């Protein structure tokens, strides 16, 4: 993962894509609500380095197991809410090869009732970065 300010945990990593106002994370295995809460905290901490400017988030859930717990799903909905409040304008999911993850992430976005944040799904990070660049991020 090509990022700086890396924060690592057994369930995944997060950091900043160099030279861009873009956060990135990748998750592994099973996730519990406390893992999502820690990710939210870490992403919000990292987003402060953007000085209040709009930013984007690339999430790679391709190595995660499907979310089956309702409390974990609710925590991911909260992630969308918190990121939007902090100035996130777009989320790019790198889950184009996993239909179940794509459906889950879209469900979380819909339940968050986000009005401003755009969310799309991509097969590669390069495709996501091109989309975000067109958005000025």
C-alpha positions in Angstrom: 0.0 0.0 0.0 1.6 3.3 -1.1 0.7 5.6 1.8 2.4 7.8 4.4 1.5 8.4 8.0 0.7 4.7 8.2 -1.4 3.5 11.1 -1.4 -0.3 11.5 -3.7 -2.7 13.4 -4.2 -6.4 13.1 -7.5 -5.8 11.3 -6.0 -3.3 8.8 -4.0 -0.3 7.9 -4.7 3.3 7.0 -2.8 6.4 6.0 -2.5 9.2 3.4 -1.7 8.9 -0.3 1.4 11.0 -0.8 0.8 14.4 -2.4 -3.0 14.1 -2.3 -5.8 14.9 0.1 -6.8 11.3 0.0 -7.0 8.8 2.9 -6.7 5.1 2.2 -7.3 2.0 4.2 -7.3 -1.8 3.7 -9.0 -4.3 6.0 -8.3 -7.9 6.7 -10.5 -10.7 8.0 -13.5 -10.3 10.4 -14.4 -6.8 11.7 -16.2 -5.9 14.9 -17.7 -2.6 15.8 -14.7 -1.6 17.9 -12.5 -2.1 14.8 -14.6 0.3 12.8 -14.7 2.8 15.6 -10.8 2.7 15.8 -10.7 3.2 12.0 -13.0 6.2 12.2 -10.9 7.7 14.9 -7.7 7.1 12.9 -9.1 8.5 9.7 -10.4 11.6 11.4 -7.0 12.1 13.0 -5.3 11.8 9.6 -7.8 14.1 7.9 -6.7 16.9 10.2 -3.5 17.0 8.2 -5.5 18.4 5.3 -6.1 21.7 7.2 -9.8 21.7 6.7 -9.7 21.2 3.0 -11.9 18.7 1.2 -10.6 15.2 1.0 -11.4 11.8 -0.3 -11.2 8.2 1.0 -10.2 5.0 -0.8 -11.3 1.9 1.1 -10.0 -1.5 0.1 -12.2 -4.2 1.7 -11.2 -6.9 -0.7 -9.4 -8.9 2.0 -12.2 -8.5 4.5 -14.8 -11.1 5.3 -18.5 -10.1 4.6 -20.0 -8.1 7.4 -22.7 -10.2 9.0 -23.2 -8.5 12.4 -25.7 -5.7 12.5 -23.7 -3.7 15.1 -20.6 -3.8 12.8 -22.8 -2.8 9.8 -24.2 0.1 11.9 -20.6 1.2 12.7 -19.7 1.3 9.0 -22.8 3.5 8.4 -21.4 5.8 11.1 -18.0 5.9 9.3 -19.8 7.4 6.3 -21.5 10.0 8.5 -18.3 11.0 10.4 -16.2 11.3 7.2 -18.8 13.5 5.5 -18.9 15.7 8.6 -15.1 16.0 8.5 -15.1 17.2 4.9 -14.8 14.0 2.9 -16.3 14.6 -0.6 -15.9 11.1 -2.1 -15.3 7.5 -1.2 -13.8 5.1 -3.7 -14.2 1.4 -2.8 -11.7 -1.1 -4.4 -14.1 -3.9 -4.4 -15.0 -4.3 -8.0 -14.3 -8.0 -8.0 -16.5 -8.8 -5.0 -20.2 -8.3 -5.5 -21.1 -9.0 -1.8 -18.7 -6.3 -0.6 -20.0 -3.9 -3.2 -23.6 -4.4 -2.1 -22.6 -4.0 1.6 -20.7 -0.8 1.1 -23.5 0.7 -1.0 -26.0 -0.3 1.8 -23.9 1.5 4.4 -23.7 4.6 2.2 -27.5 4.6 1.6 -28.2 4.2 5.3 -25.9 7.0 6.2 -28.2 9.4 4.3 -25.2 11.2 3.0 -26.2 14.1 0.8 -22.9 15.5 -0.4 -20.5 12.6 -0.6 -20.1 10.6 -3.8 -19.4 6.9 -3.7 -18.2 4.7 -6.5 -16.7 1.3 -6.8 -13.5 0.4 -8.7 -11.4 -2.6 -9.6 -8.1 -0.8 -9.3 -6.6 2.0 -7.2 -5.5 3.7 -10.4 -9.1 4.0 -11.6 -10.1 5.4 -8.3 -7.3 8.0 -8.3 -8.2 9.1 -11.8 -11.9 9.6 -10.8 -10.8 11.6 -7.7 -8.4 13.7 -9.7 -11.3 14.6 -12.1 -13.2 15.8 -8.9 -10.2 18.0 -8.0 -9.1 15.7 -5.1 
